[in-house]
Structures are given as structure tokens and as C-alpha cells.
Amino acid sequence: MGAWENCTYFKHFTPGEDAEIFEYKTQKEYNISAAAISIFSLAFMILGTLCLITSCTGKGGKGRDYLLKPAGMFYAFAGLCAFISVEVMRQSVKRMIESEDTIWIEYSYAWSFACACSAFVLLFLSGLALLLLSMPQMPRNPWETCMDAEPEQME
């Protein structure tokens, strides 16, 4: 079986020497944990989208506000899960690079790492924005309490 058929083989180049093929694996427990956390992130995204769609298609303003809160929480949780998953995978690769079996001259992150980081930022910020939109209105005057505020008009 050739090195290109198995993902656990890496081609290692050192200056002035021939290419050396060695077998080194990232820790399987890290990979499984990161995949499970990513699935949780995907589930939170789906739940947040369902809440958002339901709030946009629902009748009445009160139901809309009610469903924006869980949608915001689900998106924020999805962003946190994406961040944790990326960090677990980054630590796994970092551990592989820092092992004594490998000598890396330089390494860099690929475009998929940037996509995962931007997904974390977008999910987390959209979750916070939805939470802020669904918060009750503040009283007009700083000394006015919720009990003193004028009641909202019901249709």
C-alpha cells in the first residue's frame, strides 16, 4: 500500500536529505472528541434555524420575541462548540508536531482553519445579536421601573 492511500503517512522533507516517509498519527481520542463536538454544533445550528424560521413565519409579535431568545442561545452555543472543536484539533496537531518523532521546519494553517474560525465568530456574534434583539425594551427614563412603564398596546 502506498503512502498516498493511507492518511496516517506524512512525507517529511529535511534540507539536503532525501524524503523520509514515517507513520505518525494524531491521537484518535482528540479526533473523535472534536467530531462529536462538531456534531453538537451542527445540531445547535439546526435548532437555532428552526426557531428563527418559526419566529419569522409566526403570527403576532410576542411569539416572535419568545422564539428569538432560544434561537440566539442555540447560535451562541453552536459558535462555542465550533471554537472548542477547532481548538481540540489544533492541540492534536500541535502535539503531533512537537513530538520527538517529527522535525518540522515550518507549518501553517490551511483555509479550512480560517473558515472554521470565521464560522465561530459569525455564529457567536449572531447569537448575541439575536439575544440583544429579543431583550425587553429599557424604560425611557433611568428612574422608571418596569412596573411604572406604560403597558404595551395589545391588538
N, C-alpha and C positions, 0 to 999 in steps of 0.2 A: 504494500500500500504506500503510495507517495505522500509526501508532506502536504500537498495541496488537498488531499482528501480528508485530512483529519485536522480539526481546528485547534487541537492542543499542541501542534508543532509550530514553532516560530523559526524563521530564518534569522540568524544572528550574524551581523557583519561587524568586523572589527577592522580598523585601518591596517593595511599591509598584510592581512592574513586572509586565508580562504574562508568562504562561507561555512559556518558550522550550524548544523541542524540539531536542536535539542528539544526534549519534551519537557514542557513545564505547564502546569495547569493553574488557573486561578482556583481559589477554594470553592468547592461546589456548594457549601453551605451559604456563602455570600451570594452566589448567583441565584440560588433558589429563594433566598430571602428577598433579594431585590425584585425578582419576578413576581413573588406573592404580593409585595407592597405595590408594585405597578398595577396588578390586577385590582387591588383595593382602590387605587387612584382612578382607574377606569370606571369602576362601579360608582364611585362618588361623582364622577363627571356625568355619568348616565342619569343618576338620581337628580343631580342639580339641573340638568337639561329638562328632565320630565317636570320638575317643579316650575321651572321658568316657562316652559310651554303651557302648562296648565294655568299659570297665573296670567299669561298674556291672552289666553283664549277664554278665561273665566269671566263671568258677568259680575259686576259690582266691584267697587274699589277696595272694600275691606278684604275680600278673598285674595285680591292681588297682593296686597301688602302682607297678608299672612303667609303666602307661599314664597315671597321673595326672601324671607328670613332663612328658611331651610335651604333654599337654592344657594344663597350666599355662603352658608355654612358648608354645604357639600362641595362647592367650588374651592373654598379655602382649604378644606381637608384634602381635596384632590391635589391641590398645589403642594401642601406639606408632604403628602405621600410621594409625589413625584420627586421632591427635593431629597427625601430620605432614601428613595431608591437609587437616585443618581449618586448620592454620597456613599452608599454601600458599595456600589460597583466601582466608584473611584478608589475607595480604600482597598478593594480587592486587587485592582490593577496596580496600585501603589505598592502593595505588599509583594506582588509578583516582581515588580521592577527592583525593589530594594533587597530582594533575596540574594544570597551569595552565589546562586547558580547562574545568575544573569549579570551581564555587564552592558548597561545601556549608555550610549554616548549622549543621546538626546531623545526626547519623546514629546509629542504634542497631542492635544485632544482633537478629535475629528468633529465634523459638522454635526453629527448626531448628539454630541455632548452639548453643543450650543443650542440645538433645538430643544433638548430636554430642560436646559436651564431657562430658556425663554418660556417654555410651557409652564414651568413652576411659577415664574414671575407673573405671567398673564392670568393663570388660574387663581393665584393668591390675591392679586390686585382686583380682579373681577369679583371674587368672593367678598372682599372687604367693601367694594363699591356697592354691591347688592345689599350688604348688611347696612351700610350707611343710608341707602335709599329707603330701606324699609323701616328705619327707626322712626318713632313718633316725632311730630314736629315739636320744636322747642317753644316755650312760651315767648310771646313778643317782648315782654318786659322781664328783666332778670329777677325781679322780686315777685313775679307772678308764679303761683304754683299751678300744678295740673288741675287741682280742684277749682281754682278761681278762673281758669280759662273758659272761653265761650265754647259751648257744645257745638260739635260739628253738625252740619245740616244733613239730615237723613232723608233720602228720597223714597 
